[in-house]
Amino acid sequence: MAPLEEAPQAWPRWLASHQVAAAQRLIAILQRYGGALLADAVGLGKSYVALAVALALGEPFALVVPAVLVPQWRALLAQRGVAAPVITHEGMSVRTVRQSVSPSVRLFIVDEAHRFRNPDTNRYRALAKLVVGARVLLVTATPIHNRIADLCHLFRLFLRDHDLTALGVSSLRLAARAALDAETLGAVAARLIVARSRSRVQAAYAEGPLALTFPARAAGEIVRAGPLPDDVLGRVIAGVQRLEPPGDAAVLFRLVLLSQLASSPPAFRASLVRYEAFLDLARDAAADGRALTRHEFQRSFPRTAGEDLQLAFLPLLLAPGPMRADARDRDVVRGLRDLAEAAHDPKAEALERLLADRAGKTIVFVQPRVTVRYLLRRLRGRRVAAVIGDTGLFGDEPATRAEVLAAFAPRAQHAPPPARALETDILIATDLLSEGLNLQDATRVVHYDLPWSPARLAQRVGRVDRLGSPHTRVETVTFLPPPALEGALAVEQRLATKLVTQAAAGAAQLESVAGPEAARGRLDWCDRLQRLQSGVAAPSTGTVAAVAAQLSAVVLIVRIGSLVEALVVTDHHVRPDPGEATRLLEEAACARPVGLDRARLEQAVQRAAPLVRARLAALEDARWRASDRDRLGRRLIPWVLGAARRAAQRGDARQLSRLDALVSRLALGMTAGEELLLEQLLARRTPLSVRDVLAWHAGLPPLPEGGVAPRAELVVAVAIQPQRPA
């Protein structure tokens, strides 16, 4: 709700008008909060916006991107004559990237930032420490994959835990544990995110130097087909449900087996082999009287079989103590393998018929790598290729991923037409290919396997449904399991539940198994407010106005501490609702001014006062939050205060001042990276000294000016008054 900071007057000619508006808002957010999230819908040119922001800020920047997107980003940098260091997500997963590698970097652009939604991963911890003291621009069309906590963890990369207290979120860390209500979440997220749907961009920025042309989306088509004949499939499902895996993850084990079964018979057989290997490991570990190690677990369930599932398994399967394996499971597994070997595959047959009947290039997305190779064999002779991780395949012939992509989508990849022998109409790929790549040569996406999150659906479709597609129409086909397998997996119900979560968080692109869902625009009020603000003179603090309308309401723009909140006061309620406030201000801008009813305004202020006082009290409480004493910083405070008393007794004013600032640091909350650096310090084997903690404090960015009690200030009040008869 705050006015925009001063922005560059001239933007690159290669930016469309909607991209200029995004860049302006992102710069204002970065300057105020130290970080921002660009979450426009897939295909709206987020990479161009991010680069324009970096150039406008004029500071050294670095890129943090998936390895698959490094060539694309390097090409964009070269095209614009810009140089910047590039760090890969994969590199951050296996080693710590130190700030000293690029000490002058003042901005990190993190593409496909949803990969950093889990604070328990190596890559999150590495990034959190790397960006301490720098600005962070996170870029992803799908910031929420599973739960609201995904968003909170991303915000903690650049926000201190208490920074949003004035907006009703007293602790981001605690908010990640318990879902926020939709109103508070939307109000907070919109301050930090630029997230416009395609329909919003087309409606608001139709005029501009660059045409906003997108292909039409056909209604999503659904194919129900199982990997085995119905009678065999029922027996296999019953067999899986008879398994009794050891440990506390029996339900997850069965879910993995059923999800692999839903993909293809070879994927199911491969998962049975891994399950048998796990039974052997559990038996041997039990004989030794020990628990399974992380390495043993990863041998049975590699990351390539599903990262989200492995993260869910890990804490359950590495519990202390041995696990007993049921010997009967081996007999069940052998029977399941025989059943899966003997039958034909109706699902693959349905795909073959679909591809035979449809013209146009098609991307077929699957989950297990085993299924990629299986379909590649079945579709041999149809000008088919595949991408598995970093490897490409033309039939049985290995190739680079870039060679396969250039053969399949030469136009989008800016490559010459391929040799006739390499022409490709069908591309089979895992979800690694669903992020960031331009593949507009294709006109169709087939969801052969369903992902764990609808965010993946949106990422997949975004490869073909993009700005500047050469096609007037693109389509999606979704393969769903037959009722018996669907009932066991509950996959559609899971996707629908997550879709509701994404909608509540203001996702700009929503994708269901039946095709695109209408984005509800929960976060676009900032975009509308920016356009509204650009057409009027900035009001002075304390400005009041009244307009005539049919309804009755008062909009109060209040600064609480350092942040601005919008309150809507009606005859029935008082609530913080910046989205509704923006709608009312839009109507007020076109309404007839009338004389202000001051008594009505005073009544509205009095009704809003308790809410404002509660927010001020929360700001005061945030400094010494008693309910959060489990944090490392809080536990250090008494120790530091003891050192401060000794410094006072010595009359060491300089040391006392430094220790006072350190206490403020520990009490006020930290970003995720600052906390991790403190944990790293405390984990050292050498005894901790005050000098060590002061050195940690000195290496962090300075705290905002404090010492003054937070206060509230009325910025603007607009009374919308019912018209009276003449």
C-alpha positions, 0 to 999 in steps of 0.5 A, spaced: 500 500 500 506 504 500 507 509 494 512 506 489 519 508 490 523 512 485 523 508 478 527 508 472 524 513 467 526 509 461 525 501 460 528 497 455 524 497 448 524 489 449 519 489 455 512 489 454 507 494 458 505 488 463 512 487 464 514 494 465 509 494 471 511 488 474 518 491 474 516 497 477 513 494 483 518 489 484 523 494 485 519 498 490 518 491 494 525 490 493 527 496 496 522 496 502 523 489 504 529 486 501 526 481 497 520 480 492 517 474 489 515 474 481 509 469 480 506 471 474 502 466 470 507 461 466 509 464 459 508 472 461 516 473 460 518 473 467 525 472 465 525 478 461 522 482 467 527 479 472 533 481 468 530 488 467 530 489 474 537 487 475 539 492 470 535 498 473 538 497 480 545 497 477 548 493 482 552 486 481 547 480 481 548 473 480 543 467 478 541 461 481 538 457 476 536 449 475 542 446 470 537 445 465 536 452 464 543 455 464 544 455 457 537 459 456 539 464 461 546 465 458 543 466 451 539 471 454 545 475 458 549 474 451 543 477 447 543 483 452 550 484 453 550 483 460 555 478 464 553 475 471 555 469 475 551 463 474 550 458 480 546 451 479 540 449 484 544 442 483 550 445 485 547 448 491 544 441 493 551 437 494 556 443 496 555 449 500 556 456 496 560 461 500 558 468 499 566 469 498 565 466 491 562 473 489 562 478 495 560 484 491 553 481 489 548 485 491 542 481 488 540 474 487 535 472 482 533 465 483 529 462 478 524 456 479 524 458 486 519 453 488 525 448 489 527 452 495 520 451 499 523 446 503 527 448 509 530 441 511 534 441 504 541 442 503 539 447 497 535 451 501 540 452 507 545 453 502 541 459 499 539 462 505 546 463 508 548 465 501 543 471 500 544 474 507 546 481 506 543 481 499 537 482 496 533 476 493 528 476 487 525 469 487 522 467 480 516 462 479 509 461 477 508 456 482 510 458 489 506 453 492 506 446 491 503 442 497 501 447 503 501 454 505 508 453 509 511 453 502 510 460 501 512 462 508 519 459 507 520 462 501 519 469 505 524 467 510 529 467 505 529 475 506 524 477 511 526 476 519 521 472 523 517 478 525 517 483 520 510 482 518 507 483 525 504 489 523 500 486 518 497 480 522 503 475 522 507 475 528 512 470 526 513 467 519 516 461 522 510 459 526 505 461 521 509 455 517 506 450 522 499 453 522 495 455 516 494 462 515 486 464 514 485 466 506 484 473 508 491 474 512 495 470 507 492 474 501 493 481 504 500 479 506 502 475 500 500 481 495 505 486 499 511 481 497 509 478 490 507 480 483 502 475 481 498 476 475 493 471 471 494 471 464 486 474 463 488 480 468 494 482 463 490 481 457 485 485 460 489 491 463 495 491 458 492 490 451 495 496 448 502 496 448 508 496 443 508 488 444 502 484 442 499 479 447 497 474 443 496 467 446 494 460 443 486 458 445 486 453 450 481 447 448 477 444 453 481 438 457 480 431 455 480 426 460 482 418 458 481 413 463 485 407 462 489 402 467 496 399 466 493 392 466 486 389 464 481 390 470 481 383 472 488 383 473 489 390 476 484 388 481 488 382 484 494 387 484 491 392 488 489 387 493 496 384 493 499 391 494 494 392 500 496 386 503 503 388 504 505 390 511 512 394 510 516 395 516 517 401 520 512 407 521 511 408 513 507 402 511 501 407 508 507 411 504 510 404 502 503 402 499 502 409 496 509 409 492 507 402 489 500 404 487 503 410 484 508 406 480 503 401 478 499 407 475 504 409 471 506 402 467 508 395 469 515 396 468 515 402 473 511 397 478 516 391 477 522 396 478 519 398 485 517 391 487 525 390 486 526 396 490 521 394 495 525 387 496 531 390 497 529 394 502 526 388 506 533 385 505 536 391 508 531 392 514 532 384 515 540 385 516 539 391 520 535 388 525 539 382 525 545 387 527 540 390 532 541 397 529 536 402 525 537 403 517 542 409 515 541 414 510 545 411 505 541 405 505 535 408 505 537 412 499 539 406 495 532 403 496 529 409 494 533 414 490 531 421 489 529 420 481 523 416 484 520 422 487 523 427 491 517 429 495 516 422 497 523 421 499 523 427 504 516 424 507 519 417 508 526 419 510 524 421 518 519 415 518 524 410 516 530 412 520 527 412 526 531 409 532 531 402 533 531 396 528 525 394 524 522 387 523 520 385 516 514 381 515 517 374 511 510 373 508 511 380 504 516 376 499 511 371 497 506 377 496 511 381 492 513 374 487 506 373 486 505 381 484 511 381 479 508 375 476 501 378 475 504 384 472 509 380 467 503 376 464 498 382 462 498 387 456 497 394 458 491 398 456 494 405 458 499 404 453 495 402 447 490 408 449 496 413 448 498 409 441 491 410 439 491 417 441 498 419 437 496 415 431 489 419 430 492 426 432 496 431 428 501 436 431 507 435 436 506 432 442 509 432 449 508 426 453 510 427 461 511 421 465 513 420 472 518 414 473 524 414 468 523 407 467 516 409 464 520 413 459 524 408 456 518 403 456 514 408 452 520 410 447 520 402 446 513 402 444 512 408 440 518 406 436 517 408 429 513 414 430 519 420 430 519 419 438 525 422 442 526 422 450 529 426 455 531 423 462 535 428 466 541 430 463 540 425 457 537 425 451 535 419 447 533 418 439 530 411 440 536 407 443 541 412 441 544 417 446 544 424 445 545 431 449 538 434 452 540 440 447 540 436 441 533 432 442 530 439 444 533 442 438 530 437 434 523 437 437 522 444 438 527 448 433 523 454 432 522 455 440 530 453 441 532 458 435 535 452 432 536 450 425 531 445 422 534 438 424 536 433 419 530 428 416 533 422 420 532 426 427 525 430 426 521 429 432 514 429 433 513 426 440 517 428 446 517 423 452 520 427 458 519 427 466 518 433 470 525 436 470 523 438 463 517 442 465 520 448 468 522 454 464 523 451 457 520 454 451 517 448 447 512 452 443 513 448 437 508 443 440 501 443 440 499 438 445 501 436 452 499 429 455 499 428 462 501 420 462 502 420 469 499 425 474 504 429 479 503 430 486 501 437 485 497 441 481 503 446 480 506 441 476 500 441 471 501 448 470 509 448 469 508 442 464 502 446 460 506 452 460 511 449 456 507 450 450 501 455 452 506 461 452 506 468 449 508 468 442 506 461 440 505 459 433 499 455 434 492 458 435 490 453 439 493 448 444 490 442 448 491 437 454 490 430 455 490 427 462 490 420 463 487 418 469 487 411 473 480 407 472 476 407 479 479 401 482 486 404 482 483 411 483 480 409 489 486 406 492 490 412 490 485 418 491 490 422 486 484 426 484 482 428 491 489 430 493 490 434 487 483 438 488 485 439 495 492 442 493 488 446 488 484 450 493 490 451 497 493 455 491 487 459 490 487 461 497 494 463 496 493 467 490 496 463 485 496 466 478 495 460 474 491 454 476 491 447 473 486 441 474 486 435 471 480 437 466 484 443 464 485 451 466 481 453 472 479 461 473 485 464 477 481 468 482 486 474 482 487 474 490 493 478 489 492 483 483 489 488 487 496 491 488 497 491 480 490 495 480 492 500 485 499 501 482 495 503 476 490 507 480 495 511 483 499 513 477 493 517 475 492 521 481 496 526 485 499 523 491 495 525 497 498 528 503 498 524 510 491 525 513 487 526 507 480 525 508 475 525 502 468 523 501 464 520 495 457 518 493 455 511 492 449 506 493 453 502 498 456 505 505 463 504 507 469 507 510 476 505 507 482 507 512 489 507 510 493 506 516 500 506 517 502 501 523 509 501 525 513 501 518 508 498 514 501 500 511 494 497 512 488 498 509 481 497 513 474 497 511 469 499 515 462 498 514 455 497 518 457 490 520 464 489 520 471 492 521 476 488 517 483 489 514 482 487 507 486 491 502 483 487 496 476 490 497 479 497 499 482 497 492 476 495 489 472 501 493 478 506 491 477 504 484 469 506 484 471 512 488 475 515 483 470 515 478 464 517 483 462 524 485 465 528 491 460 530 496 461 533 503 464 529 508 460 526 514 465 527 520 461 524 525 460 518 521 468 518 519 470 519 527 465 513 528 469 509 523 475 510 526 473 509 533 470 502 531 477 500 527 481 503 533 481 496 537 484 492 531 490 497 530 491 497 538 492 490 537 497 490 532 501 495 536 501 491 542 503 485 537 509 489 535 511 490 542 510 483 544 515 481 538 521 484 541 520 479 547 516 473 545 515 469 551 512 463 547 518 462 542 524 461 547 526 455 544 530 458 538 537 459 539 537 466 539 532 467 545 536 462 549 543 466 548 540 472 551 541 471 558 548 469 557 549 476 553 546 480 558 550 477 563 556 479 559 553 486 558 553 486 566 560 485 566 562 490 561 558 495 565 561 493 571 568 495 568 565 501 565 567 499 558 561 503 554 564 501 547 563 493 549 556 495 552 553 498 546 555 492 542 552 487 546 546 491 547 545 491 539 547 484 539 541 483 544 536 487 539 539 482 534 537 476 538 530 478 540 528 481 534 528 475 530 532 473 524 532 471 516 533 463 515 540 465 513 542 469 519 539 463 524 543 458 520 549 462 520 548 462 528 547 455 528 553 454 524 557 458 530 554 454 535 555 447 532 563 448 533 567 444 538 571 450 541 568 453 547 563 459 545 566 466 547 562 473 547 567 475 541 565 469 537 558 472 537 559 479 536 563 477 530 557 473 527 553 479 529 558 484 525 558 480 519 550 481 518 546 487 515 545 492 520 538 492 524 533 497 522 533 503 527 529 502 533 528 504 540 522 508 538 515 505 540 511 503 534 505 508 533 499 508 528 498 514 523 492 515 519 494 516 512 488 517 508 480 516 509 475 515 504 468 515 506 463 512 501 456 515 503 449 513 500 446 518 496 441 522 499 434 524 495 435 531 492 
